[in-house]
């Protein structure tokens, strides 16, 4: 695979980096990523993956754009309210980078369709907003050996974890059970600052690029916690859990 003159110009600033170069760019171009959820995290994730030159990008979201989304989901504009997120996102991303093949999936990822949706991906970036959906995405990726980047954001805080099934801790290893419903926070209930979602989503995109290109050290067996109040960061070690129902060998 070779890069065209237009691609060389488009990606020129990252091609200048000593640890990047044409080989990493071509690995990215040959890769397929699936972004599950085109909301607060999915907006920056899909934007930066498309801008960086991912070859194929799938965008999965069954919702429509709502007015309350706009403060934290910069893929959408006021005239997009009422339209399907996956379709709007695909259109915007194709305009951002026509070199990228963008595949909209206007559906909600569930246990019944998860493996079919992620099949063939080189990396999945989970931008959903509930423990239940994260477990579903994690299990589908573990079943097929697909690299995964998990994250969550609420208020001023966010978490990010990268996963290589069978080699590093999966989401169920790190969080064997979901906390009680009364202890969970969500954007709908606790709120979120749009800029914080942008920070966490950008980290997710960076982690996905690391996993695809081999450039940099992804957050394998490590959970990054970012507190936007003071920009404090804590990295918590985790490890594979024997008997994990998702990633332990049968």
Secondary structure, 3 states (H helix, E strand, C coil): CCCCHHHHHHCHHHHCCCCCHHHHHHHHHCCEEEEECCCHHHHHHHHHHHHHCCCEEEEECCCECCHHHCCCCCCCCHHHCCCEHHHHHHHHHHHHCCCCEEEEECCCCCCCCHHHHHCCCCEEEECCCCHHHHHHHHHHHHHHCCEEEEEEEEECEEEEEEECCCCCCCHHHHCCCCCCHHHCCCHHHHCECHHHHHHHHHHHHHHHHHHHHCCCCCCECEEEEEECCCCEEEEEECCCCCCCCCCCCC
